[in-house]
Amino acid sequence: MNLKLTPNIMPLAVRPNLTAGLAKAQVGGAESSGFAGALKGALNSVSATQNESARLQREVQLENPKVSLEETMVAIQKAQIGFQATLHVRNRMVQAYTDIMNMQV
């Protein structure tokens, strides 16, 4: 059972091999730059993790002997942590937007 987070599972924001602080991110075969590309890549990564978790859950429910319960539980926890991190980023962005909109001009 592999418990190590690999770069293809981790959101873009926490990947150790990012260059130039999110300057350019590879998203869906097209190159995007800046924060929008990094955010889109992170959301795609979280979505893929959730999809994999759902697939493993379905396989366990169908009693597939090739899928272990431990592997499924780890995938569920990875998906949950990724979703919580995404939710926190969204809340921070909404708060920043609200703060900017409430500034006096």
N, C-alpha and C positions, 0 to 999 in steps of 0.2 A: 504494500500500500504506500503510495507516494503522498506525503503530507507537505512537501515543499511547494511553495508558490512559484510557479514558473512565469516568465515574462509574458507569455501569451494569455495568462489568466489574470494577471494583476492589472488594475486600471492604469492608464497612461500616466496619471499624476504621480504614481509611486514606483514606476519602473526605474531601476537603478541605472540603466544605460541611456537615459534621455540626454540629448545634446542641446546645448544653448537654451536650457530652461523652457522647454515646450515651444521652441521656435517653429519647428515643422513636425507634423505628425502624419503618419501614413494611415489613411482611413479609407477602407474599402477599395483599395487599388488606386485611388486618386490622392494626390498630395495636398493637404490642407495646412494652412499656417495659422499660428496664433492660438488664442484661447479657445475659439470656436471649434477648431479642429481637434484640440486636445480633449475638450468636453465631449464632443461627438464620439471620439475613440473610446473614452472612458465609459460612456453610456452603452456603446456597442459591446464592450468587454463585460460589463455588468449583466447586460441582457443575455449574452452567450453563456455566462456562468449560471444564470437562472434557468436557462433552457436545458443546460446539461444536468442541473440538479433535478429538474422536473422529469427528464428522461430516465435518470437513475432511479428516481422514486417509482416511476411506472414499471421499470424492470423488476424492482424489488417486490412490488405488489403482484406482479405476474409470476413471481417465484422463479426468476431466472437464476440458475446456479452460478453463472459467471459473474454476477454482480453481488458484491458483499454489502451487508448492512453498514459496516464501518465506513466504507468508501462513500456510500450514499449520505451518511450523516455528516461527513467532512464536506462533501459537496454542498449540502444544505447550509452548513455554517458559513462556507465561503460566500455563497449567494446572499445570505442574510447580512453578512458584514459589508459586502459590496453595496447592497441596497441601502443600508444605514449610512454609509459614507456618502453615497449619492444624495440621500435625503438631507444630510447635513450641509452639503455643498449648495443644494437648491435653497435651503432656508437662509444660508448666508447671502446668497445672491439676491434673494427677495428682500432681505433686510437692507442690503447695500442700495438696492434700487429705491426702496422706500426712503432711506436716509437722503439720497440724492434728490428725490422728488420733493422732499420737505425742506430743502435748503432755501434760504432767502436769496433772491437775486438782486 
